[in-house]
Structure formats: C-alpha cells, structure tokens
Amino acid sequence: MLTINPKDIPVPKLHHYLLGSIGPRPICFASTVDANGVGNIAPFSFFNVFSANPPIAIFSPARSGRTNTTKDTYNNVKQIPEVVINVVNYSIVHQMSLASSPYPPEISEFDKSGLTPVPSELVRPFRIKESPVQLECKVVEVKELGNEGGAGNLIICEIIKLHISEDVLNEDQMVDQKKIDLVARMGGNWYCRADQNSMFEIEKPITTCGIGYDQIPEEIRNSKVLTGNDIGQLGGIEELPNETDVNEYKLMTLSDLFIEFEDNATQLELELHKLSKKLLEKNKLEEAWLTLLAYNN
C-alpha cells in the first residue's frame, strides 16, 4: 500500500490523489453576482448538503494551485453574499463543463455556455433554467482555510427557496432518482452518471437492527466464495429464517442441487455459497440465507 504524508508531495499531486480517491462528488453549479451586478456561473465539486433544519449546503471554490488566485465565485460572494446552487444532470453536463473555462470576470458564462438565466425570487443571482433543481441561498459564512495555493474557501449557504422541475418528480411529488439523471465528478477528466444502470438500492437500517457480522456462523464468515461485503449484507437481516422455512426451501428449490452433490459435501457447500452470492447480487437477502442454512439442515 502506498503511504503518503501530504506535506511531502507537491500540492497539485496531492490534489490529484484526493480527487481520484474521493468520489463521485456532487457538483455545485454556482450562480453569483458582483457588486456591479455582473453575473457568473461556475461548477465546484467540493460540495454537499450538511443540514436539513436549517437547510445548509457548503461548497468550496479553492485557491488556484498554480497561481494562488481566488475564483470569481469567491470574490462575488464576499461582495454580495447570495448564491444559487443549480444541480447538474446529464442533459447539461457539457454546458456546465464549458462554463468552467477561465473566462475573464466581465465575460458572461451564460453567453458562452448557452444556458438560460432566469430571475430568482429572493436573491440577486440568476437561476439556470435548464437545471432540474435550483436552490436560492443566502451566504451565512465564508470560511477561509488558508492563504496558499490549493486552500479551500468554504461557502456556507442557507437554502431559502427551492425550485424543482416537474419533469423529475414522481407521482408523490418527490424527486425520482431515475428521472433526475444526475452526474458527479470523479478524478481527472472523468465523470459518472447516476442512471438506472448504475444505481442500486440498499434499505437503510434506520428503524431496524440487523443481526450483525459477528452473529453469522463461522463457516459462512470463512466462506471461500462470499466476500466481506457479501457477509456484511447477510448481517443486515433482522432475524434468521426458521428451520421449517429452511427445510421447505431446500425441498422445493434446492433439491436438484442436493441430489447432484449428495456424495460430495465439500462441493455442495461451495455450490450453495455460489448460489447465495448470486442471490445477494439480486438483493434477495432471505433467499440467500435460506440457501446457506440449507447445508446443515
């Protein structure tokens, strides 16, 4: 394993390690204005939401690692502490990237990117019409993290109004993760797209407690097929299937496998673990457990 002391390598190299390792990162497409009313839009992937009550988002237009200059966005919010955070999806990702070009402050990124400015209701910066979600924010605090190149500047924002396109809502008027088609930043020139092919569900254990890794039988924890992540998934079940259900599943679903390997217990266990892994990949947790427990029943 490569071990690095951040102080021992150049900042640009450290920057590449961090961005290549920590991702995908959501993108804050920030719209700001300066004291003269000149607008600016620019994307930042040092960004996330940190509170719902009050609703707080934070992004960081860092100092240039090459020139130590500050971004127009940072300069603008120091003058006019307001910002619109526009969410980026796949339909505007190339226009967003174009807007990140180092245009002079007097040049409109709206003009250069072809995106459409829309007046906000509570703040001065324009919203981006093509963005599926637009968050009007007041800047609560600007936290400078340093004076050298690469230092971040945390723009702490309170969201005071949300605008969400009807096109990305489901029948319950909630954001549909399959419709919004979000993109995120990776390292280098790479992005990723959160579409139906790349997303998967894991039920959150908010009101439930799984049995845990430590309560899984040792012969399963020592599996030659199941990974630590697979076993962690198995640990999410609230209680193990009862013996009656295991025997019924063995008789109805696994009988052919038991007949095929009735004289080779080692191979039978291996095949059951392989089948269990396939079931876990399909998020069929109970069936995976029934398969595993059938071996000793």
C-alpha positions in Angstrom: 0.0 0.0 0.0 1.3 3.4 -1.0 1.6 5.6 2.2 1.9 9.4 1.8 2.5 12.3 4.1 0.6 15.2 2.5 3.4 17.6 3.4 5.9 15.6 1.5 4.4 16.0 -2.0 3.5 19.0 -4.2 0.0 20.3 -3.8 -1.1 19.5 -7.4 -0.1 15.9 -6.9 -1.9 15.7 -3.6 -4.9 17.3 -5.2 -5.0 14.6 -7.9 -4.7 11.9 -5.2 -7.6 13.3 -3.3 -9.9 13.9 -6.3 -9.1 10.5 -7.7 -9.8 8.7 -4.4 -12.9 10.6 -3.1 -15.8 10.4 -5.4 -18.2 10.6 -7.0 -18.7 14.1 -5.8 -21.9 16.1 -6.4 -21.5 19.3 -8.4 -22.5 22.7 -7.2 -23.2 24.8 -10.3 -23.0 28.2 -8.5 -24.5 31.4 -9.8 -23.3 34.6 -8.2 -23.1 38.4 -9.0 -20.6 41.0 -8.1 -21.3 44.5 -6.6 -21.9 45.8 -10.1 -24.5 43.2 -10.9 -22.2 41.2 -13.3 -23.2 37.6 -13.1 -21.0 34.4 -13.0 -21.7 30.7 -13.1 -19.1 28.1 -12.2 -19.1 24.4 -11.1 -17.5 23.1 -8.0 -17.2 19.5 -6.8 -16.1 20.3 -3.3 -19.8 20.4 -2.3 -22.6 18.7 -0.4 -25.6 19.4 1.8 -25.0 19.2 5.5 -28.2 20.0 7.3 -32.0 20.0 6.8 -33.0 22.1 9.7 -31.8 24.7 8.8 -31.2 23.6 5.2 -27.4 24.1 4.8 -25.2 23.5 1.8 -21.5 24.1 1.6 -19.2 24.4 -1.4 -15.6 25.4 -1.8 -14.1 27.5 -4.6 -10.5 26.8 -3.7 -7.5 29.0 -4.5 -5.7 28.1 -7.7 -2.9 25.6 -7.0 -0.8 27.2 -9.8 -1.3 30.9 -9.3 -2.9 31.2 -5.8 -5.6 33.4 -7.2 -9.2 33.2 -5.9 -12.2 32.3 -8.1 -14.7 34.9 -9.3 -17.4 33.0 -7.3 -15.5 33.5 -4.1 -14.8 37.2 -4.9 -18.5 37.7 -5.7 -20.0 36.2 -2.5 -17.6 38.3 -0.5 -19.3 41.3 -2.1 -22.9 40.0 -2.5 -23.5 37.1 0.0 -26.0 35.3 -2.1 -25.8 32.3 -4.5 -28.0 30.0 -6.5 -26.9 26.4 -6.4 -28.0 24.7 -9.7 -28.0 20.9 -9.7 -26.2 19.4 -12.7 -27.7 16.4 -14.6 -26.6 14.7 -17.8 -28.6 17.0 -20.1 -26.4 20.0 -19.2 -23.1 18.4 -18.3 -21.2 19.6 -21.4 -22.5 23.1 -21.0 -21.5 23.0 -17.3 -18.0 22.0 -18.3 -17.8 24.8 -20.8 -18.8 27.3 -18.2 -15.8 26.2 -16.1 -13.4 27.7 -18.6 -11.2 30.5 -17.2 -13.1 33.4 -18.8 -12.4 36.9 -17.6 -14.8 38.3 -14.9 -16.5 40.6 -17.4 -17.4 37.7 -19.7 -20.8 36.0 -19.2 -20.7 32.2 -18.8 -24.4 32.2 -19.6 -23.5 33.5 -23.1 -20.5 31.2 -23.5 -22.4 28.0 -22.3 -25.7 28.7 -24.0 -27.5 28.3 -20.7 -30.6 30.4 -19.9 -30.6 32.9 -17.0 -33.9 33.0 -15.0 -34.6 35.7 -12.3 -34.5 34.4 -8.8 -37.3 35.3 -6.3 -35.3 36.0 -3.1 -31.7 36.6 -4.2 -29.9 38.6 -6.9 -28.0 35.9 -8.8 -29.9 34.3 -11.7 -31.0 30.7 -11.7 -30.1 28.3 -14.6 -33.3 27.4 -16.4 -32.0 24.1 -17.7 -31.0 22.8 -14.2 -33.6 20.4 -12.8 -33.2 21.8 -9.2 -32.3 25.4 -8.3 -31.6 26.4 -4.7 -31.7 30.0 -3.8 -29.3 30.6 -0.9 -28.1 33.3 1.3 -24.4 33.0 2.4 -24.2 32.5 6.1 -20.4 32.4 6.4 -17.2 32.3 4.3 -14.6 30.2 6.0 -11.1 30.6 4.5 -9.0 27.5 5.1 -5.6 29.1 4.2 -3.7 31.6 2.1 -1.6 29.3 -0.1 -2.5 27.7 -3.5 -5.0 24.9 -3.2 -6.5 26.2 0.0 -10.3 25.9 0.2 -12.8 28.6 0.9 -16.0 27.2 2.5 -19.1 29.0 1.3 -21.7 28.1 3.9 -25.2 28.7 2.5 -28.7 28.5 3.9 -31.2 27.4 1.3 -34.1 29.8 1.4 -36.1 28.6 -1.7 -36.1 25.5 -3.8 -37.3 25.2 -7.4 -37.7 21.7 -8.7 -38.7 20.8 -12.3 -41.9 18.8 -12.6 -40.1 16.6 -15.1 -38.0 14.9 -12.3 -40.9 14.3 -9.8 -42.7 11.1 -9.2 -46.4 10.7 -8.6 -45.9 11.6 -4.9 -44.2 14.9 -5.9 -40.8 13.7 -4.7 -37.6 13.6 -6.7 -37.4 10.4 -8.7 -33.8 9.2 -8.8 -34.4 7.5 -12.1 -35.7 10.7 -13.8 -33.3 13.3 -12.5 -30.3 11.7 -14.2 -27.6 13.3 -12.0 -23.9 13.4 -12.8 -21.0 13.6 -10.5 -17.3 14.4 -10.6 -14.5 11.8 -10.5 -10.7 12.3 -10.8 -9.0 13.8 -13.8 -11.4 14.3 -16.8 -13.8 11.7 -15.5 -17.5 12.0 -14.6 -20.1 9.4 -13.7 -23.8 9.2 -14.5 -26.3 8.1 -11.9 -28.8 6.4 -14.2 -30.8 3.2 -13.8 -27.9 1.0 -14.9 -25.5 2.4 -12.3 -27.8 2.8 -9.3 -28.8 0.1 -6.8 -30.8 0.1 -3.6 -29.8 -0.7 0.0 -32.5 -0.5 2.5 -31.5 1.9 5.3 -31.3 0.3 8.8 -32.9 3.4 10.4 -35.7 1.6 12.4 -34.3 -1.9 12.2 -31.2 -3.6 13.5 -29.5 -6.4 11.6 -28.1 -9.4 13.4 -24.6 -8.1 12.6 -21.4 -9.6 11.1 -20.5 -11.2 14.5 -23.6 -13.3 14.7 -23.1 -15.0 11.4 -22.0 -18.7 11.7 -18.2 -19.1 11.4 -18.4 -21.5 8.4 -20.2 -18.7 6.5 -17.8 -16.0 7.6 -14.9 -18.2 6.4 -16.5 -18.8 3.0 -14.2 -19.1 0.0 -16.9 -17.5 -2.2 -18.5 -14.8 -0.2 -16.6 -11.5 0.3 -16.6 -9.4 3.5 -19.1 -7.1 1.8 -21.4 -10.1 1.0 -21.3 -11.2 4.6 -22.0 -7.6 5.7 -25.1 -7.8 3.5 -26.1 -11.0 5.2 -25.7 -9.3 8.6 -28.4 -6.9 7.7 -31.2 -9.4 8.2 -33.2 -8.8 11.4 -33.6 -12.5 12.2 -32.7 -15.8 10.6 -35.3 -17.8 8.8 -36.8 -20.6 10.9 -36.0 -24.2 10.4 -39.4 -25.0 8.8 -38.8 -22.4 6.1 -35.3 -23.6 5.5 -36.4 -27.2 5.0 -39.3 -26.2 2.7 -36.9 -24.1 0.6 -34.4 -26.9 0.5 -37.1 -29.4 -0.7 -38.8 -27.1 -3.2 -35.9 -25.0 -4.6 -32.6 -26.7 -3.8 -33.5 -30.4 -4.2 -31.7 -30.9 -7.6 -28.5 -29.3 -6.2 -28.6 -31.7 -3.1 -29.2 -34.7 -5.3 -26.4 -33.7 -7.7 -23.8 -33.4 -5.0 -25.1 -35.9 -2.4 -21.8 -37.7 -2.4 -19.6 -34.6 -2.3 -20.4 -32.4 0.7 -17.5 -30.0 0.1 -18.6 -29.3 -3.4 -22.2 -29.0 -2.3 -21.3 -26.3 0.3 -19.3 -24.4 -2.4 -22.2 -24.5 -4.9 -24.6 -23.3 -2.2 -22.3 -20.4 -1.4 -22.1 -19.5 -5.1 -25.8 -19.5 -5.4 -26.1 -17.4 -2.3 -23.8 -14.9 -3.8 -25.9 -14.6 -6.9 -29.0 -14.1 -4.8 -27.3 -11.3 -2.8 -26.3 -9.6 -6.1 -30.1 -9.5 -6.8 -30.7 -8.2 -3.3 -32.6 -11.4 -2.4 -31.4 -11.5 1.2 -33.8 -14.0 2.7 -33.4 -16.5 -0.2 -29.6 -16.2 0.2 -29.9 -17.1 3.9 -32.3 -20.0 3.1 -29.7 -21.3 0.7 -26.8 -21.1 3.1 -28.7 -22.6 6.1 -30.0 -25.5 4.0 -26.5 -27.0 4.0 -26.7 -28.1 7.7 -30.4 -28.9 7.7 
